[in-house]
Amino acid sequence: MQGCWLGAGIRSGWGSSRSLVPSQDCFEFTEVPVANIKSQKKRILTNAKAADRNRAVKNELKTRLKKARSTAGAESNPEDVRLAVKRIDMAAAKGIIHKNTAARRKSRLMKKVNAAG
């Protein structure tokens, strides 16, 4: 694989006509079919918006969890923990993370907070 460019795939609003796919020795661009049905084009846009929104929610969730863990034992910790738990519950309610994942993350967070005192 020497001299092989391993970059990210191309992403456009309506689905790219060229995609990065693996070949024998390297990744190469090949043509893939693009949706030409009106409802499918709309669906691609809707899915892209939902994916962006989900990514933003997950990133916020990770940030809140990090802040709650890093302030364990500090004065501001109860507020940080409350906000982290709130974000976990909201993400689970919207279906961004599974309810069992939410329960596990809350459990682990509370375990760390209680251990820190």
Protein Blocks (a to p, Z undefined) as FASTA:
>chain_A
ZZiacddddddfkopabdcdddfklccdddddddfbfklmmmmmmmmmmmmmmmmmmmmm
mmmmmmmmmmgoiaklmmmmmmmmmmmmmmmmnomacfklmmmmmmmmmmmmmmnZZ
